[in-house]
Amino acid sequence: MYFTNELNLPAPLANALRRDEYSKGNASFSATGLLRPPRMAALYDDPNNIIYRDVRQNLWTLFGTAVHKILEGSEHPDYITEERLFCDVQGARLSGQIDIQHIQKDGSRVLQDYKTRKAYGVMNNDSDEKQLNIYAYLAQRNDIKVSGLQIINFIKDWSKRDAERNPDYPPHDIHIQDIKLWPFDEAERFVEERIQAHQAALSGELPDCTDEERWLRDEKFAVMKEKRIRAIRVFDSQMEAESFISAQKDADKHSIDHRRGMPLRCMEFCDVSGYCDQYATFKQENEDG
């Protein structure tokens, strides 16, 4: 990967943002790596693809790394921190580094993971459950009894006002979130399926990214009115939008803005979208439309 510095940030900061200390150890796949779309991972690992990223895109990754570094040095007899576990699955070596293992009185462990994120990510994120259950699978394969899973969220945009108004909003800027622990057989099946998908992609059988993996935004039909910048109402179908307009006394001053479903990850957050024929097809279809 090649880094740019479009904002001309000071060299010490730019160098820190370039630094990537992540390692999967002596393994074929990491727990977090399994959650990446197989197509994206394979294109990323293709040595023929030249990838560019601006250093500013690593800002919050740097913050997260700093938090981990600070907490690594805090030791306690009832906690194991930053231990990397390994096991063999489907002819591949899987690894995962667990931030905290809280040892319970019965000898079992609650696995905990730090996350630095926005409040929205706390309320709308199902990848946490998958990642933590891969950790649980790794632990169980290493003869560790797992009795619980938790995410410790550090919320960078927490708002006291939003916490008071919204019962689903995190009540504090540090929020401990319990995660559902899957049965071992379910976790094993999920891990095996993900490894098979990644192995197939690396062998050249690139599967299309799913709508979920592409972070596809739903198609919408926004009702606009003359001299107003924002939409009055947004509907899921054109018929609903047209019905709403026809019920207005000044219907002739309204129009419909068709907002196509957009793959947000492909457009803004994928380093290899320029090498992806699936995304190229999407762009071509939208240009033609």
C-alpha positions as CSV (number, residue, x, y, z in Angstrom):
1,M,0.0,0.0,0.0
2,Y,1.2,3.5,-0.9
3,F,0.2,6.4,1.4
4,T,-0.5,10.0,0.3
5,N,-0.6,13.1,2.5
6,E,-3.1,15.4,0.7
7,L,-3.5,17.7,3.7
8,N,0.3,18.1,4.0
9,L,0.2,17.0,7.7
10,P,3.3,17.4,9.8
11,A,5.8,14.6,9.1
12,P,5.6,13.1,12.7
13,L,1.8,12.9,12.5
14,A,1.8,11.5,8.9
15,N,4.4,8.9,9.9
16,A,2.3,7.8,12.8
17,L,-0.8,7.5,10.6
18,R,1.2,5.4,8.1
19,R,2.3,2.9,10.7
20,D,0.3,-0.3,10.8
21,E,1.2,-2.5,13.8
22,Y,-1.6,-5.1,13.2
23,S,-0.4,-8.6,12.8
24,K,-2.3,-11.9,12.5
25,G,0.7,-13.8,13.7
26,N,1.7,-17.0,12.0
27,A,-1.8,-17.6,10.6
28,S,-3.6,-17.8,7.3
29,F,-6.6,-15.8,8.6
30,S,-7.4,-13.6,11.5
31,A,-10.8,-13.3,13.2
32,T,-11.3,-9.7,11.9
33,G,-10.0,-10.7,8.5
34,L,-12.7,-13.4,8.1
35,L,-15.3,-10.7,8.5
36,R,-14.1,-8.8,5.5
37,P,-15.8,-9.5,2.2
38,P,-13.9,-12.3,0.5
39,R,-13.8,-10.3,-2.8
40,M,-12.4,-7.3,-1.1
41,A,-9.8,-9.4,0.8
42,A,-8.6,-11.2,-2.4
43,L,-8.3,-8.0,-4.4
44,Y,-6.4,-6.4,-1.5
45,D,-3.9,-9.3,-1.4
46,D,-3.4,-9.3,-5.2
47,P,0.2,-8.1,-5.8
48,N,-0.9,-6.7,-9.2
49,N,-3.2,-4.1,-7.5
50,I,-1.5,-0.9,-6.5
51,I,-3.4,0.6,-3.6
52,Y,-3.3,4.2,-2.4
53,R,-4.7,5.6,0.8
54,D,-4.4,9.0,2.3
55,V,-3.0,9.1,5.8
56,R,-5.9,11.0,7.2
57,Q,-8.1,7.9,6.6
58,N,-6.2,6.2,9.4
59,L,-6.9,8.8,12.0
60,W,-9.4,6.9,14.1
61,T,-7.4,3.7,13.7
62,L,-4.5,5.5,15.3
63,F,-6.7,6.6,18.2
64,G,-7.9,3.0,18.7
65,T,-4.3,1.7,18.6
66,A,-3.3,4.3,21.2
67,V,-6.2,3.2,23.5
68,H,-5.0,-0.4,23.2
69,K,-1.4,0.5,24.0
70,I,-2.4,2.4,27.1
71,L,-4.6,-0.4,28.4
72,E,-2.0,-3.1,27.6
73,G,0.2,-2.0,30.4
74,S,-2.6,-2.3,33.1
75,E,-2.2,-5.7,34.7
76,H,-4.6,-7.5,37.2
77,P,-4.6,-11.1,38.5
78,D,-8.2,-11.7,37.3
79,Y,-7.6,-10.5,33.8
80,I,-5.5,-11.7,30.8
81,T,-4.9,-8.9,28.2
82,E,-3.9,-9.0,24.5
83,E,-3.5,-12.8,24.2
84,R,-3.4,-14.2,20.7
85,L,-4.9,-17.6,20.3
86,F,-4.6,-20.1,17.3
87,C,-6.3,-23.1,15.9
88,D,-6.4,-25.1,12.7
89,V,-9.6,-25.1,10.6
90,Q,-10.3,-26.4,7.1
91,G,-6.5,-26.8,6.4
92,A,-5.9,-23.2,7.4
93,R,-4.5,-21.5,10.5
94,L,-6.8,-19.1,12.3
95,S,-5.8,-16.5,14.9
96,G,-7.4,-13.9,17.0
97,Q,-6.1,-11.5,19.6
98,I,-8.5,-11.0,22.5
99,D,-8.3,-7.6,24.3
100,I,-9.4,-8.9,27.7
101,Q,-10.2,-12.2,29.2
102,H,-11.9,-11.7,32.6
103,I,-11.4,-14.8,34.7
104,Q,-14.5,-15.7,36.7
105,K,-14.6,-17.5,40.1
106,D,-15.5,-20.8,38.4
107,G,-12.5,-20.6,36.1
108,S,-14.5,-19.6,33.0
109,R,-13.8,-16.4,31.1
110,V,-15.7,-13.4,29.8
111,L,-14.1,-12.2,26.6
112,Q,-14.1,-8.4,26.2
113,D,-13.1,-6.3,23.2
114,Y,-12.4,-2.5,23.1
115,K,-14.1,-0.4,20.4
116,T,-13.6,3.3,19.7
117,R,-16.6,4.4,17.7
118,K,-19.5,6.7,17.2
119,A,-22.8,6.2,19.0
120,Y,-24.5,5.1,15.8
121,G,-22.0,2.2,15.6
122,V,-23.0,1.0,19.1
123,M,-26.7,1.0,18.2
124,N,-26.4,-0.5,14.6
125,N,-23.6,-3.0,14.4
126,D,-24.0,-6.8,14.0
127,S,-20.4,-7.5,13.1
128,D,-19.5,-7.3,16.8
129,E,-21.5,-10.5,17.5
130,K,-19.7,-12.3,14.7
131,Q,-16.2,-11.1,15.8
132,L,-16.7,-11.9,19.4
133,N,-18.1,-15.4,18.7
134,I,-15.0,-16.2,16.5
135,Y,-12.9,-15.3,19.6
136,A,-15.1,-17.6,21.7
137,Y,-14.6,-20.4,19.1
138,L,-10.9,-19.9,19.3
139,A,-10.9,-19.9,23.1
140,Q,-13.0,-23.0,23.2
141,R,-10.7,-24.7,20.7
142,N,-7.9,-23.9,23.2
143,D,-9.8,-25.6,26.1
144,I,-11.0,-22.3,27.6
145,K,-14.5,-22.2,29.0
146,V,-16.3,-19.0,27.8
147,S,-19.2,-17.8,29.9
148,G,-19.8,-14.4,28.3
149,L,-18.9,-11.8,25.6
150,Q,-18.8,-8.0,26.0
151,I,-17.8,-5.0,24.0
152,I,-16.4,-2.0,25.9
153,N,-17.3,1.0,23.7
154,F,-15.5,4.3,23.9
155,I,-18.0,6.7,22.2
156,K,-16.3,9.6,20.6
157,D,-19.4,11.6,19.8
158,W,-21.5,10.8,22.9
159,S,-24.2,13.4,23.7
160,K,-25.8,13.8,27.1
161,R,-28.9,15.3,25.4
162,D,-29.3,12.4,23.0
163,A,-28.9,10.0,25.9
164,E,-31.7,11.7,27.8
165,R,-34.0,11.8,24.8
166,N,-33.4,8.4,23.2
167,P,-33.8,5.2,25.3
168,D,-31.8,3.2,22.7
169,Y,-28.9,5.7,22.9
170,P,-25.8,4.7,25.0
171,P,-26.4,6.1,28.5
172,H,-22.7,7.0,29.1
173,D,-19.6,7.7,26.9
174,I,-18.1,4.4,28.0
175,H,-20.7,1.7,27.4
176,I,-20.3,-2.0,28.2
177,Q,-22.4,-4.0,25.9
178,D,-23.3,-7.7,26.4
179,I,-23.0,-9.8,23.2
180,K,-24.9,-13.0,22.5
181,L,-22.8,-16.1,22.9
182,W,-23.5,-18.7,20.2
183,P,-23.5,-22.5,20.7
184,F,-20.1,-24.0,19.8
185,D,-21.6,-25.8,16.7
186,E,-23.1,-22.6,15.3
187,A,-19.8,-20.7,15.7
188,E,-17.8,-23.6,14.2
189,R,-20.1,-23.7,11.2
190,F,-19.8,-19.9,10.7
191,V,-16.0,-20.0,10.9
192,E,-15.8,-22.9,8.4
193,E,-18.1,-21.2,5.9
194,R,-16.1,-17.9,6.1
195,I,-12.7,-19.8,5.6
196,Q,-14.1,-21.7,2.6
197,A,-15.4,-18.4,1.1
198,H,-12.0,-16.7,1.5
199,Q,-10.1,-19.7,0.2
200,A,-12.3,-19.8,-2.9
201,A,-11.8,-16.1,-3.5
202,L,-8.0,-16.4,-3.1
203,S,-8.0,-19.2,-5.7
204,G,-9.6,-16.8,-8.2
205,E,-13.3,-17.6,-7.6
206,L,-14.4,-14.1,-6.6
207,P,-17.9,-14.0,-5.3
208,D,-19.9,-10.8,-5.6
209,C,-20.1,-8.8,-2.4
210,T,-23.6,-8.9,-0.8
211,D,-25.8,-5.9,-0.3
212,E,-24.9,-6.0,3.4
213,E,-21.1,-6.2,2.6
214,R,-21.5,-3.2,0.2
215,W,-23.4,-1.2,2.8
216,L,-26.1,-0.7,0.2
217,R,-28.4,2.2,1.0
218,D,-32.1,1.6,0.0
219,E,-33.5,3.3,-3.0
220,K,-35.7,6.3,-2.0
221,F,-38.1,8.8,-3.6
222,A,-37.8,12.2,-2.0
223,V,-40.6,14.8,-2.4
224,M,-39.2,18.2,-3.1
225,K,-40.9,21.6,-3.1
226,E,-40.0,24.8,-4.9
227,K,-37.7,27.1,-2.9
228,R,-36.9,24.4,-0.3
229,I,-33.5,22.7,-0.1
230,R,-34.5,19.7,2.0
231,A,-37.1,17.0,1.1
232,I,-40.6,17.4,2.6
233,R,-41.1,13.6,2.8
234,V,-39.1,10.6,1.7
235,F,-40.8,7.4,0.5
236,D,-39.8,3.9,-0.3
237,S,-41.7,3.8,-3.6
238,Q,-42.4,6.2,-6.4
239,M,-46.1,5.4,-6.1
240,E,-46.2,6.6,-2.5
241,A,-44.4,9.8,-3.5
242,E,-46.8,10.5,-6.4
243,S,-49.8,9.8,-4.2
244,F,-48.5,12.3,-1.6
245,I,-48.0,15.0,-4.2
246,S,-51.4,14.5,-5.8
247,A,-53.0,15.2,-2.4
248,Q,-51.3,18.6,-2.1
249,K,-53.2,21.8,-3.1
250,D,-50.1,23.1,-4.9
251,A,-49.1,19.8,-6.4
252,D,-47.5,21.5,-9.4
253,K,-44.9,23.0,-7.1
254,H,-43.7,19.6,-6.0
255,S,-41.3,17.1,-7.7
256,I,-39.7,13.7,-7.0
257,D,-36.0,13.3,-6.5
258,H,-35.2,9.6,-7.2
259,R,-32.4,8.6,-4.9
260,R,-30.8,5.4,-6.2
261,G,-29.6,2.7,-3.8
262,M,-25.9,3.4,-3.3
263,P,-23.2,1.0,-2.1
264,L,-21.6,3.3,0.5
265,R,-18.7,1.0,1.2
266,C,-17.7,0.7,-2.4
267,M,-18.0,4.4,-3.0
268,E,-16.2,5.8,0.0
269,F,-14.5,3.1,2.1
270,C,-13.1,0.4,-0.1
271,D,-9.4,0.7,-1.1
272,V,-9.7,-1.8,-4.0
273,S,-13.0,-0.6,-5.6
274,G,-10.9,0.6,-8.6
275,Y,-10.0,-3.0,-9.3
276,C,-13.5,-4.4,-8.8
277,D,-15.6,-5.4,-11.8
278,Q,-18.7,-5.7,-9.6
279,Y,-18.4,-2.0,-8.7
280,A,-17.5,-1.1,-12.3
281,T,-20.7,-2.7,-13.5
282,F,-22.7,-0.8,-10.9
283,K,-21.2,2.5,-12.1
284,Q,-21.8,1.7,-15.7
285,E,-25.4,0.8,-15.1
286,N,-26.0,4.1,-13.2
287,E,-24.3,6.1,-15.9
288,D,-26.5,4.5,-18.5
289,G,-29.6,5.1,-16.3
